[in-house]
Amino acid sequence: MADVATKLPVTKSAAPATTDVPFENLRREIDRLFDDLRPFDWRLPSKVFGLEVPRISRAEWQVAPAMDLVEKDDSYEITAELPGLDETNVEIKLSNRTLTIKGEKSEEKEDKQKDYYLSERRYGSFQRSFQLPDGVDADRIDASFAKGVLTVKLPKTADAKNAEKKIEVKAA
């Protein structure tokens, strides 16, 4: 028996052939993953070392500087990087065991040349408040500002320093 060859008609597709379909799907999946990622939906601790950590909304996140809270043997320390500010632009207040740090930045730049005129304005303010833990000596709180970094030291009272007790671990 002889094999009969059949001819099939060849048609050209109107859509161009894509060889990167797997990579396109991968790109879409990665985009979806980052679209679903919302850091403000994560649960953050409400207290760190006894200090109340304020909640920051999406709008405040843009302008509020990050602040580090550290507990040391004899004090708590709040550090904030505030580039473009100096000590005259920062205000710190203590009221009802709440420490409030405010700052405002205002900058204007104007450049007039023969061919062009450039005018830029940058401004913004921030405010962060912290509820002080028990054991902070409010009368000895100290703040310093150097090279764009604000450091607020919250010394512990003598009772708070002595309240720490080491627990011995015994073998079972």
Z-matrix of the N, CA and C atoms (Angstrom, degrees):
N
C 1 1.407
C 2 1.510 1 109.39
N 3 1.238 2 113.70 1 138.91
C 4 1.456 3 119.48 2 -178.27
C 5 1.528 4 108.84 3 -97.42
N 6 1.322 5 113.32 4 139.90
C 7 1.472 6 118.31 5 176.53
C 8 1.512 7 108.68 6 -77.87
N 9 1.277 8 113.89 7 130.06
C 10 1.451 9 118.48 8 179.40
C 11 1.523 10 107.14 9 -96.63
N 12 1.297 11 116.94 10 122.99
C 13 1.466 12 121.56 11 178.83
C 14 1.503 13 109.00 12 -83.22
N 15 1.279 14 114.38 13 130.66
C 16 1.459 15 117.88 14 176.91
C 17 1.520 16 108.08 15 -109.08
N 18 1.256 17 115.16 16 141.02
C 19 1.453 18 120.12 17 179.75
C 20 1.520 19 108.05 18 -100.11
N 21 1.315 20 114.47 19 131.05
C 22 1.452 21 120.90 20 176.80
C 23 1.520 22 107.94 21 -102.91
N 24 1.298 23 116.45 22 141.53
C 25 1.458 24 117.75 23 179.77
C 26 1.534 25 110.16 24 -71.12
N 27 1.321 26 117.98 25 141.99
C 28 1.461 27 123.87 26 178.98
C 29 1.516 28 107.23 27 -103.71
N 30 1.329 29 114.19 28 126.22
C 31 1.463 30 118.28 29 178.07
C 32 1.517 31 108.31 30 -121.64
N 33 1.305 32 116.54 31 147.85
C 34 1.451 33 121.05 32 178.74
C 35 1.520 34 108.17 33 -95.61
N 36 1.305 35 114.54 34 136.21
C 37 1.455 36 120.65 35 179.85
C 38 1.522 37 109.43 36 -79.51
N 39 1.314 38 115.31 37 144.11
C 40 1.466 39 119.84 38 178.99
C 41 1.525 40 110.65 39 -74.61
N 42 1.336 41 118.91 40 -30.46
C 43 1.462 42 122.06 41 -179.70
C 44 1.520 43 109.46 42 -86.43
N 45 1.323 44 118.61 43 136.96
C 46 1.452 45 120.22 44 178.32
C 47 1.523 46 110.04 45 -69.04
N 48 1.291 47 115.22 46 146.83
C 49 1.456 48 120.14 47 179.48
C 50 1.521 49 108.69 48 -73.59
N 51 1.326 50 115.62 49 133.30
C 52 1.456 51 119.09 50 178.11
C 53 1.511 52 108.63 51 -110.52
N 54 1.296 53 114.54 52 129.72
C 55 1.459 54 119.18 53 179.43
C 56 1.517 55 111.44 54 -97.44
N 57 1.364 56 117.85 55 -10.38
C 58 1.456 57 119.91 56 -176.44
C 59 1.525 58 112.54 57 -103.58
N 60 1.305 59 118.48 58 27.87
C 61 1.461 60 121.80 59 -179.42
C 62 1.526 61 110.87 60 -58.97
N 63 1.318 62 121.51 61 -43.55
C 64 1.465 63 119.46 62 178.27
C 65 1.528 64 111.87 63 -60.54
N 66 1.327 65 118.35 64 -38.35
C 67 1.461 66 120.47 65 179.80
C 68 1.515 67 111.37 66 -71.80
N 69 1.320 68 116.74 67 -32.91
C 70 1.459 69 120.14 68 177.14
C 71 1.534 70 109.90 69 -65.38
N 72 1.312 71 116.48 70 -41.36
C 73 1.465 72 120.44 71 177.03
C 74 1.531 73 110.59 72 -64.19
N 75 1.323 74 117.13 73 -40.30
C 76 1.453 75 121.50 74 178.40
C 77 1.529 76 110.32 75 -62.86
N 78 1.332 77 116.52 76 -43.35
C 79 1.460 78 120.83 77 179.60
C 80 1.528 79 110.70 78 -61.37
N 81 1.343 80 116.40 79 -42.84
C 82 1.463 81 120.66 80 179.26
C 83 1.528 82 111.28 81 -63.13
N 84 1.324 83 116.53 82 -40.36
C 85 1.462 84 120.67 83 179.87
C 86 1.535 85 111.00 84 -65.96
N 87 1.321 86 116.51 85 -40.96
C 88 1.470 87 119.95 86 178.66
C 89 1.523 88 110.11 87 -66.77
N 90 1.329 89 118.00 88 -41.69
C 91 1.464 90 121.11 89 176.41
C 92 1.525 91 110.95 90 -59.82
N 93 1.336 92 116.65 91 -42.57
C 94 1.456 93 120.99 92 179.60
C 95 1.529 94 110.21 93 -64.04
N 96 1.337 95 116.53 94 -40.50
C 97 1.452 96 120.68 95 179.72
C 98 1.527 97 111.04 96 -60.55
N 99 1.331 98 117.21 97 -45.56
C 100 1.460 99 120.15 98 179.97
C 101 1.522 100 112.24 99 -72.17
N 102 1.328 101 117.70 100 -29.50
C 103 1.467 102 119.94 101 175.73
C 104 1.525 103 110.71 102 -66.90
N 105 1.333 104 116.39 103 -34.18
C 106 1.462 105 120.63 104 -179.56
C 107 1.518 106 112.54 105 -79.43
N 108 1.326 107 118.03 106 -16.03
C 109 1.460 108 122.34 107 -177.24
C 110 1.526 109 109.42 108 -78.48
N 111 1.318 110 115.91 109 114.30
C 112 1.461 111 121.07 110 178.96
C 113 1.522 112 107.72 111 -129.64
N 114 1.342 113 118.16 112 103.35
C 115 1.462 114 118.91 113 -176.32
C 116 1.518 115 113.54 114 -63.26
N 117 1.336 116 119.20 115 -20.82
C 118 1.453 117 120.72 116 -179.07
C 119 1.513 118 111.85 117 -78.52
N 120 1.326 119 117.40 118 -10.27
C 121 1.448 120 120.09 119 177.00
C 122 1.529 121 111.53 120 -85.63
N 123 1.339 122 117.18 121 -12.96
C 124 1.454 123 120.36 122 179.86
C 125 1.517 124 109.03 123 -72.67
N 126 1.288 125 115.50 124 148.39
C 127 1.457 126 120.59 125 176.99
C 128 1.529 127 108.42 126 -81.30
N 129 1.313 128 116.04 127 121.13
C 130 1.448 129 121.52 128 176.97
C 131 1.523 130 108.09 129 -103.42
N 132 1.339 131 117.39 130 151.18
C 133 1.461 132 118.13 131 178.57
C 134 1.525 133 110.35 132 -66.41
N 135 1.331 134 116.01 133 146.84
C 136 1.462 135 119.28 134 -179.46
C 137 1.524 136 111.19 135 -87.14
N 138 1.335 137 117.11 136 -19.83
C 139 1.459 138 120.62 137 178.51
C 140 1.520 139 109.69 138 -135.03
N 141 1.328 140 115.36 139 140.07
C 142 1.459 141 121.95 140 173.72
C 143 1.515 142 106.00 141 -129.64
N 144 1.337 143 118.37 142 119.72
C 145 1.457 144 124.06 143 -178.44
C 146 1.531 145 111.35 144 54.76
N 147 1.308 146 117.72 145 32.62
C 148 1.449 147 121.26 146 179.45
C 149 1.519 148 114.08 147 85.16
N 150 1.333 149 118.63 148 -7.48
C 151 1.461 150 121.61 149 178.00
C 152 1.518 151 108.94 150 -90.43
N 153 1.313 152 116.19 151 133.93
C 154 1.462 153 120.77 152 176.72
C 155 1.527 154 109.03 153 -67.56
N 156 1.320 155 117.85 154 128.30
C 157 1.456 156 122.03 155 176.82
C 158 1.522 157 107.58 156 -94.87
N 159 1.338 158 116.87 157 117.59
C 160 1.461 159 118.64 158 -177.58
C 161 1.518 160 111.51 159 -71.00
N 162 1.321 161 115.61 160 147.29
C 163 1.460 162 121.22 161 175.43
C 164 1.522 163 108.51 162 -79.57
N 165 1.301 164 116.68 163 138.36
C 166 1.458 165 121.27 164 -179.13
C 167 1.515 166 108.18 165 -115.39
N 168 1.326 167 115.92 166 127.13
C 169 1.457 168 119.71 167 178.38
C 170 1.520 169 109.50 168 -80.13
N 171 1.319 170 116.63 169 168.67
C 172 1.468 171 120.60 170 178.75
C 173 1.521 172 111.98 171 -58.63
N 174 1.332 173 117.90 172 -38.45
C 175 1.464 174 120.95 173 -179.40
C 176 1.526 175 110.23 174 -67.84
N 177 1.334 176 118.03 175 -40.21
C 178 1.461 177 120.84 176 -179.45
C 179 1.514 178 112.05 177 -71.32
N 180 1.317 179 117.65 178 -28.17
C 181 1.465 180 121.88 179 -177.18
C 182 1.526 181 111.07 180 -57.61
N 183 1.319 182 117.83 181 -32.53
C 184 1.458 183 121.66 182 -177.63
C 185 1.523 184 112.11 183 -67.55
N 186 1.336 185 118.37 184 -36.36
C 187 1.450 186 120.64 185 -172.20
C 188 1.519 187 114.31 186 -112.23
N 189 1.299 188 119.63 187 -19.14
C 190 1.461 189 121.20 188 -178.58
C 191 1.524 190 109.52 189 -80.07
N 192 1.327 191 117.25 190 123.90
C 193 1.468 192 118.79 191 179.67
C 194 1.525 193 110.79 192 -72.12
N 195 1.302 194 114.98 193 152.71
C 196 1.456 195 120.10 194 176.20
C 197 1.519 196 108.70 195 -71.52
N 198 1.314 197 116.59 196 142.41
C 199 1.457 198 121.55 197 179.86
C 200 1.512 199 108.43 198 -128.91
N 201 1.321 200 115.52 199 134.96
C 202 1.457 201 121.64 200 178.52
C 203 1.523 202 109.36 201 -96.26
N 204 1.330 203 116.34 202 134.93
C 205 1.458 204 123.23 203 176.33
C 206 1.515 205 107.89 204 -113.83
N 207 1.330 206 116.93 205 122.86
C 208 1.459 207 120.95 206 -177.22
C 209 1.526 208 108.60 207 -130.70
N 210 1.330 209 116.03 208 135.49
C 211 1.460 210 119.96 209 173.40
C 212 1.510 211 108.63 210 -100.71
N 213 1.319 212 115.73 211 127.50
C 214 1.465 213 122.60 212 176.41
C 215 1.518 214 108.29 213 -112.41
N 216 1.329 215 116.96 214 176.47
C 217 1.458 216 120.11 215 -177.50
C 218 1.520 217 112.60 216 -58.02
N 219 1.329 218 117.47 217 -43.19
C 220 1.455 219 120.28 218 -173.96
C 221 1.526 220 114.72 219 -113.11
N 222 1.345 221 117.59 220 3.19
C 223 1.467 222 119.36 221 -178.31
C 224 1.522 223 111.01 222 -163.80
N 225 1.325 224 113.81 223 169.04
C 226 1.462 225 122.61 224 167.08
C 227 1.522 226 105.50 225 -104.83
N 228 1.318 227 116.42 226 153.01
C 229 1.459 228 118.95 227 -179.99
C 230 1.524 229 109.45 228 -137.90
N 231 1.341 230 115.66 229 130.45
C 232 1.462 231 122.22 230 175.51
C 233 1.518 232 106.95 231 -110.44
N 234 1.324 233 116.69 232 126.83
C 235 1.461 234 121.76 233 -179.93
C 236 1.520 235 108.36 234 -124.80
N 237 1.338 236 115.45 235 135.11
C 238 1.464 237 120.70 236 179.49
C 239 1.519 238 109.54 237 -137.03
N 240 1.329 239 115.76 238 133.14
C 241 1.458 240 120.49 239 174.10
C 242 1.523 241 107.71 240 -87.38
N 243 1.331 242 116.31 241 121.42
C 244 1.460 243 122.06 242 -176.86
C 245 1.528 244 109.34 243 -128.00
N 246 1.336 245 117.13 244 71.59
C 247 1.464 246 119.18 245 -177.64
C 248 1.523 247 111.60 246 -64.96
N 249 1.309 248 115.76 247 140.91
C 250 1.451 249 120.93 248 178.51
C 251 1.517 250 114.14 249 85.30
N 252 1.336 251 117.07 250 -4.35
C 253 1.464 252 120.92 251 178.30
C 254 1.522 253 109.30 252 -108.19
N 255 1.317 254 115.81 253 160.80
C 256 1.452 255 120.62 254 169.93
C 257 1.527 256 108.04 255 -130.19
N 258 1.327 257 116.37 256 179.95
C 259 1.469 258 119.44 257 -173.70
C 260 1.522 259 113.34 258 -62.39
N 261 1.327 260 118.50 259 -22.73
C 262 1.465 261 120.16 260 179.08
C 263 1.528 262 112.24 261 -75.20
N 264 1.337 263 117.77 262 -17.90
C 265 1.462 264 122.29 263 -179.72
C 266 1.521 265 113.23 264 -94.01
N 267 1.338 266 116.93 265 0.83
C 268 1.467 267 121.32 266 -176.08
C 269 1.528 268 108.99 267 -117.67
N 270 1.334 269 115.55 268 136.83
C 271 1.457 270 121.87 269 178.64
C 272 1.521 271 108.82 270 -128.88
N 273 1.329 272 116.37 271 132.52
C 274 1.461 273 121.72 272 179.27
C 275 1.519 274 108.02 273 -124.07
N 276 1.346 275 116.11 274 128.86
C 277 1.470 276 121.71 275 179.98
C 278 1.517 277 109.44 276 -130.25
N 279 1.331 278 114.99 277 148.82
C 280 1.460 279 122.05 278 174.57
C 281 1.516 280 107.85 279 -123.20
N 282 1.318 281 115.92 280 122.37
C 283 1.455 282 121.12 281 179.61
C 284 1.519 283 109.17 282 -146.81
N 285 1.332 284 116.50 283 125.52
C 286 1.475 285 121.74 284 178.78
C 287 1.523 286 112.32 285 52.71
N 288 1.319 287 116.18 286 45.83
C 289 1.480 288 123.61 287 178.61
C 290 1.525 289 112.55 288 63.29
N 291 1.331 290 117.42 289 20.74
C 292 1.461 291 122.18 290 175.49
C 293 1.520 292 108.41 291 -115.52
N 294 1.322 293 116.48 292 120.74
C 295 1.455 294 123.05 293 178.04
C 296 1.525 295 107.88 294 -94.92
N 297 1.330 296 116.61 295 123.25
C 298 1.456 297 121.77 296 -178.61
C 299 1.515 298 109.27 297 -116.93
N 300 1.324 299 115.80 298 128.87
C 301 1.467 300 122.47 299 178.06
C 302 1.515 301 106.76 300 -114.15
N 303 1.337 302 115.89 301 122.29
C 304 1.462 303 122.22 302 179.45
C 305 1.522 304 108.83 303 -121.11
N 306 1.311 305 115.44 304 150.35
C 307 1.455 306 120.14 305 175.36
C 308 1.513 307 110.26 306 -152.86
N 309 1.317 308 114.81 307 153.92
C 310 1.458 309 119.72 308 178.30
C 311 1.517 310 108.92 309 -142.73
N 312 1.328 311 114.41 310 135.35
C 313 1.457 312 121.48 311 179.62
C 314 1.516 313 108.38 312 -119.43
N 315 1.320 314 114.93 313 131.93
C 316 1.448 315 120.32 314 177.80
C 317 1.522 316 107.19 315 -140.56
N 318 1.333 317 115.94 316 124.37
C 319 1.460 318 120.40 317 -176.85
C 320 1.519 319 108.96 318 -141.40
N 321 1.300 320 115.59 319 131.83
C 322 1.463 321 121.04 320 175.84
C 323 1.516 322 108.73 321 -126.56
N 324 1.317 323 114.55 322 139.64
C 325 1.463 324 120.56 323 179.49
C 326 1.518 325 107.32 324 -135.70
N 327 1.309 326 115.49 325 129.75
C 328 1.451 327 120.17 326 -179.72
C 329 1.524 328 108.12 327 -133.09
N 330 1.315 329 115.87 328 131.36
C 331 1.464 330 121.13 329 -178.42
C 332 1.525 331 108.39 330 -134.96
N 333 1.319 332 116.05 331 113.53
C 334 1.469 333 120.95 332 179.44
C 335 1.523 334 108.03 333 -110.52
N 336 1.289 335 114.36 334 122.26
C 337 1.460 336 121.18 335 176.41
C 338 1.521 337 108.15 336 -124.92
N 339 1.293 338 114.85 337 176.11
C 340 1.464 339 119.79 338 -179.88
C 341 1.529 340 111.22 339 -63.91
N 342 1.340 341 116.30 340 -41.05
C 343 1.464 342 121.10 341 -174.22
C 344 1.531 343 114.23 342 -92.78
N 345 1.337 344 117.68 343 -18.68
C 346 1.459 345 118.12 344 -174.82
C 347 1.523 346 110.78 345 -152.84
N 348 1.324 347 113.37 346 167.20
C 349 1.462 348 122.54 347 176.13
C 350 1.528 349 107.13 348 -133.33
N 351 1.337 350 117.94 349 123.10
C 352 1.456 351 122.20 350 -178.57
C 353 1.525 352 108.59 351 -120.55
N 354 1.319 353 115.81 352 127.81
C 355 1.458 354 121.23 353 177.60
C 356 1.528 355 108.07 354 -133.81
N 357 1.335 356 116.66 355 122.73
C 358 1.460 357 121.59 356 -179.94
C 359 1.522 358 108.96 357 -127.67
N 360 1.306 359 115.40 358 140.69
C 361 1.458 360 121.40 359 175.86
C 362 1.520 361 108.54 360 -132.45
N 363 1.305 362 114.90 361 131.69
C 364 1.461 363 120.61 362 175.33
C 365 1.518 364 107.13 363 -128.65
N 366 1.311 365 116.39 364 132.27
C 367 1.445 366 119.37 365 178.47
C 368 1.518 367 108.87 366 -154.76
N 369 1.288 368 115.21 367 158.91
C 370 1.451 369 120.64 368 178.06
C 371 1.514 370 109.75 369 172.75
N 372 1.303 371 115.73 370 159.93
C 373 1.455 372 120.64 371 178.99
C 374 1.527 373 108.46 372 -137.74
N 375 1.315 374 114.50 373 161.04
C 376 1.461 375 119.79 374 177.83
C 377 1.519 376 108.11 375 -142.64
N 378 1.315 377 114.82 376 162.45
C 379 1.461 378 121.38 377 175.23
C 380 1.518 379 107.75 378 -152.68
N 381 1.310 380 116.81 379 129.35
C 382 1.465 381 122.23 380 175.86
C 383 1.518 382 107.80 381 -129.54
N 384 1.316 383 117.23 382 138.40
C 385 1.462 384 121.99 383 179.34
C 386 1.517 385 109.78 384 -124.61
N 387 1.332 386 115.50 385 143.51
C 388 1.459 387 122.45 386 -178.86
C 389 1.525 388 108.47 387 -131.92
N 390 1.319 389 116.44 388 131.93
C 391 1.456 390 121.56 389 174.69
C 392 1.527 391 106.92 390 -82.30
N 393 1.330 392 117.28 391 121.96
C 394 1.461 393 120.85 392 -177.43
C 395 1.520 394 110.96 393 -73.65
N 396 1.319 395 116.89 394 140.25
C 397 1.462 396 119.52 395 176.55
C 398 1.520 397 110.37 396 -76.30
N 399 1.328 398 115.92 397 164.40
C 400 1.463 399 120.02 398 173.85
C 401 1.519 400 107.70 399 -64.38
N 402 1.308 401 115.44 400 147.22
C 403 1.460 402 119.05 401 177.20
C 404 1.518 403 114.23 402 95.59
N 405 1.330 404 118.53 403 7.63
C 406 1.462 405 121.26 404 175.61
C 407 1.521 406 108.00 405 -96.87
N 408 1.337 407 115.87 406 129.79
C 409 1.459 408 121.56 407 177.28
C 410 1.527 409 108.07 408 -82.08
N 411 1.333 410 116.58 409 97.15
C 412 1.469 411 122.11 410 -173.93
C 413 1.522 412 112.74 411 -63.90
N 414 1.331 413 118.03 412 -26.83
C 415 1.458 414 121.11 413 -178.68
C 416 1.532 415 112.72 414 -74.36
N 417 1.324 416 117.34 415 -16.90
C 418 1.469 417 120.43 416 -176.89
C 419 1.535 418 113.12 417 -110.81
N 420 1.318 419 118.12 418 14.13
C 421 1.471 420 120.49 419 178.01
C 422 1.521 421 108.34 420 -64.21
N 423 1.334 422 116.08 421 134.68
C 424 1.468 423 121.64 422 -175.34
C 425 1.523 424 108.81 423 -131.00
N 426 1.339 425 116.57 424 140.37
C 427 1.465 426 121.33 425 178.46
C 428 1.523 427 109.03 426 -128.43
N 429 1.333 428 115.71 427 140.05
C 430 1.465 429 120.70 428 176.05
C 431 1.524 430 108.59 429 -137.43
N 432 1.329 431 114.97 430 154.58
C 433 1.460 432 121.08 431 -177.49
C 434 1.523 433 107.72 432 -134.92
N 435 1.329 434 116.94 433 120.63
C 436 1.464 435 120.92 434 -179.94
C 437 1.521 436 109.40 435 -146.27
N 438 1.317 437 115.74 436 129.49
C 439 1.471 438 123.20 437 175.61
C 440 1.522 439 112.73 438 52.78
N 441 1.329 440 116.66 439 42.21
C 442 1.455 441 121.13 440 176.63
C 443 1.511 442 115.39 441 79.43
N 444 1.342 443 117.74 442 9.87
C 445 1.464 444 121.26 443 -179.36
C 446 1.529 445 109.09 444 -120.22
N 447 1.326 446 115.54 445 122.46
C 448 1.457 447 122.09 446 176.47
C 449 1.523 448 108.58 447 -93.31
N 450 1.336 449 116.63 448 131.79
C 451 1.459 450 121.92 449 177.41
C 452 1.519 451 108.19 450 -126.10
N 453 1.322 452 116.69 451 121.62
C 454 1.465 453 122.41 452 177.65
C 455 1.520 454 106.91 453 -114.22
N 456 1.348 455 115.71 454 120.56
C 457 1.468 456 121.12 455 179.27
C 458 1.509 457 109.07 456 -102.84
N 459 1.329 458 115.50 457 128.16
C 460 1.457 459 123.51 458 -179.52
C 461 1.528 460 107.56 459 -114.65
N 462 1.334 461 118.13 460 92.14
C 463 1.466 462 119.99 461 -176.04
C 464 1.527 463 111.97 462 -67.67
N 465 1.310 464 115.12 463 145.57
C 466 1.463 465 121.07 464 177.41
C 467 1.528 466 109.54 465 -83.36
N 468 1.316 467 115.48 466 150.93
C 469 1.462 468 119.79 467 174.87
C 470 1.522 469 108.65 468 -74.62
N 471 1.340 470 116.01 469 165.39
C 472 1.470 471 120.60 470 179.71
C 473 1.525 472 110.32 471 -60.88
N 474 1.335 473 116.95 472 -38.21
C 475 1.475 474 120.55 473 179.01
C 476 1.520 475 111.06 474 -63.97
N 477 1.324 476 116.62 475 -39.83
C 478 1.469 477 120.09 476 -179.22
C 479 1.524 478 110.94 477 -67.98
N 480 1.339 479 116.93 478 -35.98
C 481 1.476 480 119.83 479 178.58
C 482 1.521 481 110.52 480 -67.72
N 483 1.340 482 116.80 481 -39.73
C 484 1.469 483 121.12 482 -177.21
C 485 1.516 484 112.91 483 -81.18
N 486 1.331 485 117.47 484 -12.43
C 487 1.462 486 121.11 485 -177.53
C 488 1.525 487 112.25 486 -70.63
N 489 1.324 488 116.62 487 -17.24
C 490 1.470 489 119.47 488 -179.24
C 491 1.523 490 109.04 489 -73.02
N 492 1.311 491 115.61 490 134.31
C 493 1.463 492 121.48 491 -178.37
C 494 1.519 493 108.60 492 -132.22
N 495 1.317 494 116.12 493 131.12
C 496 1.458 495 120.52 494 178.86
C 497 1.528 496 108.63 495 -87.70
N 498 1.330 497 115.13 496 130.58
C 499 1.468 498 121.75 497 -179.69
C 500 1.527 499 108.19 498 -101.93
N 501 1.294 500 115.61 499 127.81
C 502 1.467 501 120.70 500 -179.40
C 503 1.537 502 109.43 501 -77.45
N 504 1.312 503 115.50 502 135.55
C 505 1.461 504 121.63 503 177.93
C 506 1.528 505 107.61 504 -97.05
N 507 1.327 506 115.59 505 123.79
C 508 1.471 507 121.22 506 -177.77
C 509 1.516 508 109.65 507 -105.21
N 510 1.302 509 116.15 508 147.64
C 511 1.458 510 120.84 509 176.23
C 512 1.537 511 108.78 510 -72.90
N 513 1.298 512 116.11 511 142.54
C 514 1.471 513 119.95 512 -177.58
C 515 1.493 514 111.42 513 -82.76
